[in-house]
């Protein structure tokens, strides 16, 4: 399997709901499927990013309930791991009622694994006096350990997780922007069909989100009242915000993710799609540009980590969308692509991630706006250069600089935000 397909296989997949609580549900289902009998207890330990992203987001199929803990209980009760990131499509009313009772009775809990770095979910399930455990690390569906009654059923060298737990990521991390563009030569008709499926899936969720009186609605109202122009930038912002609104509100529509994130999938896919459609770019070119958007998103996540203190929609998916727009109109013009990357990272590179919730749609809007602006500045030969701030001499150098800022300069950001969030909840887990 070529590198392009490795990235797509692991980073671009349908997900029903915010991917972190869904991954918690998936891990719980993996453990629960190893045992028979009535569920007695489910206990979860998760890294800061998973903990934070599942803190205040509405979980699909729950009637508006928020948090990782309901996802854990439901996943353990559904116990159908073959559904993977669409695990909650197996919810039934009686299972939801059971899950709520488990939560209210203290039989389902989620705690912060403070020592863990990188994506990590460790779930223990008890049924009929027996115990099973499942550990995901390094990715939302990357099972690294499975146990039943202390017997190891599966164990991987990747058990400690971290950003380099997939071999393809090590190769991807060392690539250049030029080499990412060259990977598009591997895209065939089957790949194009999968990319188109992602467009259609995310358009459906955007249409559902337009019925909500949330961020997308208010952006559209600004256009109606004349505060914003009715143009491709506004229509793109309405589209992406509406899709994010639907997803964060827990509507039961799957989205095609990117970099393991649904909101990033919304930006990475719908921005180049809508811009390409507006400028009548051939469909195959639009789809290949979306493939490039996914690759750039995944490349940046290799440097910054899956769940960084800074917003992935801004510093990964938005960058991918900007490069995709340049590709649509200028092909493999690396000078323009470098300008686009440097400009958008200089613009919104410091946007904080304080977990998944309704307000993410605002960040999606900002990312959409910035990506289109950066792309068209670059297409005109203008953008931010190494003379300014932390911007490097190339896209790759700027991304490495951003990684240094994330890893070292913002090392305490997640911890501080988590403390604030826990204080608001009286120190309780979620």
C-alpha angles and dihedrals in degrees: 000000000000123000093255092058092043089057093047093046094053103029108032116057141127115273130184105213134347105337098230099058088038090055088051089053091047092051090049090051091051091055095041092050089065092065140056126215137049119330111249105170142357121196124187133191116188139177121255095265095052091042092050097044093050094045102093108004122117113245117222121246092023102096092248102319115150134212147045094277097068089046090053093050094047094046091052091049095046091048094182104127091172086078089064112176091004090057094127091062082081092065119126127186093251091051091050090051090050091048092053090050091051090052095045090046093053093245092122121055141164124202135183117257094211096181095055121099120195128014111334135160122171116185129184119191126192122203128166093344092308128110135215130180134198128186126195117191136169094013144026095261100023105122109197102166136024125177138177120194090340094309113123111232096173133009130175134193085234091068093116089059121200131149096294097055093114117065092219090061092060089055093043093050092059095050128105128229089253091055091049090056090049090057087070087076087074093058110111135179093277090053091048090052090053091049090050090050087057091053092050093046093051093044089056093053090046090054090050090050092055088071090063122087093231139105097313090050093053094047088052090048090053087057092048091051093047099248089117129034119251096241143120092281093055094042090051091050092049090049097049095039092051091050091049091046090056093046096047091046089058098245110170098247121116118227130202105248130210124205086005092298128111095205090049088050089053092054097038092051110028099044096058090037095054094042092047091049091051092053093043094242112174112267095241091054091049091051092048089050088054088051088054090048090056092048094050091046091052091044092055092046088056087062102037100033132247096279108023128174087252125072114271091205088062105038100031115019094034090052091049091051092050092052090047092055091050090049091052093057105025106025116212096355099150095183090059093042091052090051091050093050094046093046099051094043090049088050105048104002093120098055107136124230110220096172137282115305142120093292090067087083088067090055089048089055092050091047092049093049094046094047094053092044093049092048095052094044087053093047086056091051095253132116147110116307138193089276089079130071119298094342113127134215091263140020090258093053092047090051091050089050090051089051090054091051090049097046099041112011094048099034092125097041097090092045092050093047091048091052090051092048092048091048089056089054094045092255095299126145122243 
